[in-house]
Amino acid sequence: MKKIDFRGASLNKLKSFNDGVKQDIGHQLYRVQMGLEPEDSKPMKTIEIGVKEIRVKDKDGIYRCIYIAKFAKIIYVLDCFQKKTEKTPDSVIKQSKKRLKEIYQEQKNVRKL
């Protein structure tokens, strides 16, 4: 089973969601760990090919969890947020790209060892 690595404040943001949303996102991440697709997700090509978002909706709103699972042993959660508009905020896209760049640099450094 793949390990999950929450980047930046993504875990704290996830913990701030209501219990039902946390449980649903946790279940969807578990599916990804088991090599399955989440029940409701979509590609986030605006960030990079291979990045996806888990989509959860409940009475309080719409929630997203952006992740990448293309690495052999780790799923990286780049960000979690509650959606306020139809469009993913530019700040979330920018932050996710930055975190992904950091991950690639770390992966590159590990291979050099």
Number of C-alpha atoms within 10 A of each C-alpha: 11 16 13 17 14 17 19 14 13 18 15 13 15 23 13 13 17 11 11 12 22 17 13 16 22 14 14 22 22 18 14 20 19 11 12 11 14 19 14 11 16 13 16 17 10 11 18 14 11 12 22 22 21 21 20 20 15 10 5 10 11 16 21 21 23 24 27 20 20 12 10 9 12 15 19 22 26 28 24 27 18 17 15 11 8 7 7 15 12 9 9 16 18 13 15 23 17 13 18 21 12 13 15 11 11 12 12 11 10 9 7 7 5
